[in-house]
Amino acid sequence: MAEKKIKWGILSTGWIAHKFATALQVAANSELYAVGSRTIGMANKFAGEFHIPKAYGSYEELLNDSAVDVVYIGTPHNLHLENTLLALDHQKHVLCEKPMGVNRTEEMCMIEKAKEKNLFLMEALWSRFLPNIIKTKELIDSGEIGNVKLLTAFFSMISDNGPEHRHYNIDLCGGTILDTGIYNIFLSLLLLGKPKSISAIAGLSEQGGDNSCSYTFKYEKDTLAVMFSSFLADPAVVAEIHGTKGKIILDHFWFCPGKVKLTYRDGREKIFEFDFKSNGYEYEAEETAKCILAGKTQSDSWSWNDSIQLVSTMDAIRKQCGIVYPKHDL
């Protein structure tokens, strides 16, 4: 018996949409059926690249296609609220690229709409569904490295883009916290939970966004998570979790598909490696399809409460650093 498939529409044709479309080619229970862009030319080009049956020159046209079951939203941060509400109002399930909302108020608005329409909604935090991240959490939860005392996570890169680019433009909710820092923050919350306290400091641009940001979370029993993100430097993008019995190292670009290295205090090592069907985005797509086919409105692995905790933590960091998105933090 053939597996039941849900039909995907992709809203946007940017870099991240290309990544997701590539993964959908191998994702279980999924069919890439339609794409919508701001122009028909861009939509046709994208559709041709991925052999997509339907191409639309506006988001509204995409959402008016009754055959589309779920929409992946890959637009810039500042458009997520508008695009998600539009999709939900058209009775489409939604997988919205991270951050789902740029603040807690926006995310609550999205969630309330999903509840009202009885539709599936999930933040596309792709790392949550990667086998290497899942294995890391399993090792920590099972006590394999003992009590965690220190987590370090860094994601920085040099951005030579101008002030109008989404990395820096405050009207586009620019800055490192929502762009790269979100991964560090996610990892700490996933592995260690909600911190007792947060300490953050940022280097701000003339527009008021964070060019770089350092944030430390304090937990019970002297456990710390120390993290930073930057657009001004490119140190190794690594994460380490140190416990009383050993440590876990996630190598360069730790938030991507990769291996897990476990080192015990006596020098013994274990390395866990994983096979990936594509670029790793297939896992969040498969989770979405599985939940929709099961009639769920949210994922048990990355729930609405998980997204709310994540964005609330980013809100708290921004508040300490004096970062305001003028068109959103109203």
N, C-alpha and C positions, 0 to 999 in steps of 0.2 A: 504494500500500500504506500503510495507516494506521500511524503511528508507535506503537511499543510504549510503554506507560505503566506506571509503577510507582505503586502505591497508597500514599498517605501517610496516616498517623495523626498528629494533633497532640496532644501530651501537655501539657496546661495550656490556660488560656483567658485569660491576661493580655494586657498591652499588646503585648509582643513577639510573642506568638502571633497576635494580630490582624495585625500587620505581615507576618508570614510567610504567613498564610493569604491575605492580599490578593495577595501576589506569586505564590502557587501558581496563581492563576487564569490566569496567562499563561505559567507555566514550562513549557518543553518536556519531553515524556516524563513528565509528572506529572499525577496525579489526586488531588485532596483527597477522601479517602474517609471518614475517621472522625476524631472528636475525643473525648478523654477528659478529664474534670474530676473534682474532688472531690465534686461534687454533680450529679445528673442535670439539675437546673434550669439550672445554669451551662452544662452541655454542650449542652442543647437550645437555649438562647439563642444560643450561638456557632454551632451547626449551622444554625440558622435564618438567621442573618446571612449565612453563606457558602454556603448550600444544600448542606450536607454530608449525605450519605445516612445515616451512622451516628453516633449520639451515645451516649456511655457515662458513667455516673455514678461510675466509678472508673478508675484507671489500669490495674488488673488486667484489668478487662473489655475495655478497649481492646486490651491486649496479647494477650488470648485470642482475638481475632478473627483467624482464619487468613488472611483476605484482605488484611490489612495487611502491606505489604512493608517499609516503613521508617517510623520514628517520629522526629518533630522534638520535641525536649525543650526547652521554654521556661520551665521552673520556675526559682526563685531559685538562686543559686550553691550554697548549702549543700545542695541536694537533687540536684545533678547526678550525683554518684557513685551514690547509691541508685537514682535513676530510670534511669540508663544501664545499670547492671548488671541491673536488673529486665527492661528491654527486651531486652538481649542474651540473657538466660536464657530469654526467650520466643522466641528465634530471629528477632528483628527487627533489621534494619539501623538505625543510629542517626546522626542529625545532632543534636549536642548544642550548645545555645547556649553562647557564650563566657562566662567561661572554662570549658573542658570540665571541669577539676577545679580545686579551689581551691589545690592544691599538687601537687608532682611525684609524691608517693606515690599520690595519688588517680588521677592520669592514667595512671600505670603500671598500676594495678589495672584500669582500664577497657580499656587497650590489650591487656593480657594476656588478659582475658576475650574481647575481639573476636578475638584470635588463636586462642584455644581453640575458639570457635564458628565461626570462618572467616566472619565477618560484617564488613560495611563499618561503619566508625566515623570520624566527622570532627567536629572542632570547628567550630561555626558562626561563623567569623570572616568575616562577610559582606564586609568591605571588601577582603579579598584578591582577590575575584572581580569587583570593579567595574572597568569599562573605564578609568576615570580613574586608578585605582591601578596597573592593569596597564601603562598607557601610561607612567606616571611611572617605573616600574621599567625599562621598555624604554629610555627616554631615558637613564637613568643608566647602565644596563649597556652601552649602545652608546657611551658617552663623550661624549654630546651636550653636557654642561655641564662636561666635563673631570673632573679629580679632585675628588671631593666633600670639602669642608673643614668644612662646618657644616650640620647638620640641626637645625631647631627645630620642635617639635610641641607644641601645647597643646590640652587639652580640659578645660575647667572650666565649671561652672554653679552657680548659687546653689540650694541645696537647703534649703527651709524645713521639711522633714519632721522629725518628732520622733525621739527616740532609739530607738524601737522599729522604725522604718522600716529597710528593707534597706540604705539608704544609710549608716546609722550603727550599726546593731545588730551588735555584734561576733560574736554567736552566729549571725548570718546572713552572716558574712564580709563585713561592711560596710566602707566606706572607698573612697577614690577609685581605688586601684591596680587592683583587679579590675574596677571598674565603668567608669571612663572612661580611666584611665591605661593600660589594656591596649592601647588603640588607638595611643597614642604609642609605646609599647614595641614593638608589632608593626611599626610603620612603620620604625623604626630597624633592627630585626632583618631585615626584608624587604629593605631597600635597602642596608644597610651590613654586615649579618652580625653575628656574635658579637663583642661588644666585648672589648678587652683588659682593661678595668677599669670598675667602676661606682662612682659616688659618689651617695648618696641621703640626703635629710633630709626629715622629715615633721613636720607639726603634728598632734598626737594629741588625740583626744577623751578624755573621762573614761573611756570604755569601753576605750580603747586602739587604736581604729581611726584611720586617717589622714583627717582633715578636708581636708588638703592635702598634697601631696607634690611634691618637686622631685628629679629624677634626671638625671644626666649620664653619658653613655657615652663612654669614650675609645677611639679606634681608632688604627691605625697612621698615621704621617706627620701627627701633630697634628690629626687629624680628630676632631671632637666632635659628639655628638648631645645637645642640651639640651632638656629636656622638663619639663612640670609638669601637674598635675591638681589640681582643688580643688572642694569643695562650698560654698566661702565667697565666691567671686567669679565674675564672668562676662565675662572678656575675650574678644576674638575667638578663635574656634576655628579656627585656621589652622595650616598647616604650610609650611615653606620649606626647600628644599635648595639650598645654595650651593656652586658648583663653581668651578674655575679659569677656565672659559670662559663661565659664565653661571649662572642660577639658575632654579629651578622653584618656582612658587607655587601652592599648593592653597588655594582660597578658603575662606570661612567654612563651618564644618561639613565640613572637608576629608575626613573619613572616609566621607562620604555621596556619592551620585551627584553629579557636578559636572564642571567643566572643569579643564583644566591650562594654566597660563600659563607659557611659557618665554621668558625674557629673556636675550639675549646681552650680553656686556660692551660691545659697540659700540652698544647701544641697540635693536637689532632685536628684534622680538617675534613669537612664534607662539602662537596660542591653539588648543587642541584641545578640541572639544566633542563630546558623545556623545548618542545617542538611547537612552532607557531605556524598556523596555516597561511597567514598573511602578515600584515604590519602590526597586528595587535588590536586594532579597532574592531575587529570582528567579534570580540568577546562582549563588548557593551551592546552591539547590535543583536547578538544572540540572546543576551539577557532580556533585552527589550521585547524581542519576538516571543520568547518563552512566557514572559509575564502577560503580554497581550492575549496570547492564545489561551492562557489559563484564566483570563478574565480579571486580572489584577490591575489596580490603578497605580501601584508603586512597587518598587523592588524591595525585597527583604535585605538584599546585600548593600544597596545604596538607596535608602529611603528618603522621604521628604524631610524627616527629622535630621537625618545625616546632613543633607544639604543646608538645612536651616542652621545647624550647629557650625558648619563650615563658614557660611557667609556671615554669621553673627560674630565669629572669631575674627574674620577679616575686617568687619566693621569696627571691632574693638581696637585692632591694630591701627587702622586708619585714624581713629579718634585720638589715640595717643600721639600719633605723628602729625596731626593737624592736616590731614588730607581730606578734601571735600570735593565731590563731583557736583559742580554747580547746577547741572540740569537734572540731577537725580536725587541728591540728598536734600530733599525739600521738607 
